């Protein structure tokens, strides 16, 4: 429809005009919505419990350090950006909800620390985008209480350390400025939010960068096609989609038009299906393993699309997490989950026990029910060429991958990633190249896993957004790291004419760990 990008941007810029005229706070929770939020917290017991979790975390932030300029791996400032976002979001929220002056002062201290950094590490632009989101949130939510000097400090930092570097990337057609992967969602959204916050104080940058960011983020809707499954796995779904909906939700309070893309609703269904009865997601791609709690993105999608199934699931998973764990350790934008928590659905429908999702990483999921003791089975096809996909190698050539996970009676979940062996390779049939063993018992609610990572050769290695450092070297062992030792010795090694290179600290690619499974599947 929009043949020329310049025409598209000009039209969208007109639609986004008037950002400077919006009163603060502009982002997500304007003053006009505070009364409705307080009424919701008073009548909804689950919302009140989640609010208590948020206030408890804000209390802990009071004793934590502020962000600082530390790049431990020589590449990423990302941890510090996330610390800043976490601290400002929680303390700013606590102050706005009547928690007291101490929270406002702590948020200002974080703002001062973030603005004092020499830069926000634009070579690794995720760091810049998250730090810009942090400072924009604090600046916007506390605007009326900041001194003129404090406002100028935040405006100068956002413009010089985020907006101008972002404009340079957009103007040069930098790789994340086109819809590639979660980077595009995080960077496009983070910069657009920062632009909206300082509009009117920005030397004309805000309207253009807001328009570009919204265009970029909305174009990332193609990631979820055709059925809602995110090709980078559930971990990166939460990361990319949280920032995606943060911008869409901000557009609503800014009264800016957005494309109501139905594929996002399907994506809410997909991530719901990916979580098994143990609260552990089928963590394909470059994803970790943890007990899941709903993210702000899930809450917003369920509320925005009035998706009754998703609303019931999100509320049920929150309730279960509170019952199982006693408390919830929320992520850095957890207050937004409280803000967007869906209302209890009026009608209770039976959720489907089987689902199939096509696309770049096609998946089929089956379960006997949605209770904690149900059986669960998921299997994935796809290609390791996808962003954050599992890389497996034989004779230095890339091969198609498959993954499967199963849970029986809520006791054990096992995920296997395998490749089809080349017909002229050293073995026929298939072999397991990466195994993750997760165990949940009555005495141990936290799963353990083997996060072995298999790097591609340097000439084909894809860019990774994961901030996880390279594991420390360790001694060879037949047991899966971090889990209960296997009850019997590992299988024999498979000899290869050209064994793939080992990553530092990783197990041998030719090691075939053996584990026992019940006969019921």
SULFENRA-V496058 format. One line per field, one symbol per residue. ss: DSSP state (2 for helix, 1 for strand, 0 for the rest). psi: psi as a letter, one per 40 degrees, with the letter a starting at -180 (. if undefined). burial: b if it has 24 or more other ideal C-beta (glycine too) atoms within 12 Angstrom, else e. Layout:
BEGIN
ss = ???
psi = ???
burial = ???
END
This chain:
BEGIN
ss = 00002222222222200022200000000022222222222220222222222222222220000000000000000222222222222222222200002222222222222222000000002222222222222222202220022222222222222222222222220022200002222222222222222200000002222222222222222222000000002222222222222222222220000000022222222222221000011000000000100002222222220002222222222222222220000000002222220000000000000111100000111110000000011111000000000000110011001111111100011111111100000000011111111110100100000000000000000000000000000000000000000000000000000000000000000000000000000
psi = dgdhdddddddddddeieddehiiidhdgideedddddddddehddddddddddddddddddeiiiiighgdeedhedddddddddddddddddddefdidddddddddddddddeidifgddgeddddddddddddddddedeeiidddddddddddddeddddddddddefideeigdaddddddddddddddddeheeefeddddddddddddddeedddeieeehheeiddddddddddddddddddddefhiihghedddddddddddehieeehiggiagiahihiiiidddddddddefhdddddddddddddddddedihgiadfddddddehiihidhhihiieiihhaadgiihhiieaeieeiihhiiiaaieeiheihhiihffihiiiiiiiihhfedhhhhhhiihiideaeiibiihehhhhihhidehehiiihfhhhiiideehihhehehihiiiiihieihheihiieiiiiiihiidgiiiiiheiiheehgihiiiiee.
burial = eeeeeeeebeebbeebeebbebebbbbbbbeeeeeebeebbeeeebbebbbebbbebbeebbeeebbebeeeeeebbbbbbbbbbbbbbbbbbbbbbebeeebbbbbbbbbbbbbbbebbbbebbbbbbbbbbbbbbbbbbbbebbeeebbebbbebbbbbbbbbbbebbeeebebbebbbbbbbbbbbbbbbbbbbbbbbbeebbbbbbbbbbbbbbbbbbbbbebbbbbbbbbbbbbbbbbbbbbbbbbbbbebebeebebbbbbbbbbbbbbbbbbbbbbbbbbbbbbbbbbbbbbbbbbbbebbbbbbbbbbbbbbbbeeeeebebbbbbbbbbbbbbebeeeeeebeeebebebbbbbbbbbeebebebbbbbbbbbbbebbbbbbbbbeeebbbbbbbbbbbebbbbbbbbbbebbeebebeeebbbbbbbbbbeeeeeebbbbbbbbbbeeeeebebbbbeeeeeeeeeebbbbebeeeeeebeeebeeeeebeebeebbbbbbbbebeeeeee
END
